[in-house]
């Protein structure tokens, strides 16, 4: 049994099993929403006309610093830009839901991709670059195991 109160979004792999049990519409296409609250530099809570509850959206393809790692600047900038505003969320059908059960989407405000603007301003990085400060596993990178 799926807990729709805790995890309202179904991952693509869950759609065939739980789709008809869902008490609310599963979001499969782009939609307009109002930003009710900015949670951090890459997550917002929104409301829309086809759901009777506020739900989180994780901005697709960006990674802002965590709050305990200097993320206040990104959060404040994002709040000043879009909190209380109407936005458009562009969905990618192959990447609808993240590992924490949040809906994923690109956020557009007044025709601008907010995530790209955050990257340009240095407030976020691309999602792929989030681990670039980690040291590589040289054994894996150089295939050292094949030499022994």
Secondary structure, 3 states (H helix, E strand, C coil): CCCCCCCCCCCHHHHHHHHHHCCCCCCCCCEEEEEEEECCCCEEEEECCCCCCCEEEEECCEEECCHHHCCHHHHHHHHHHHCCCEEEEECCCCCCECCCCCEEEEEEECCEEHHHHHHHCCCEEEHHHHHCCCCCCHHHHHCHHHHC
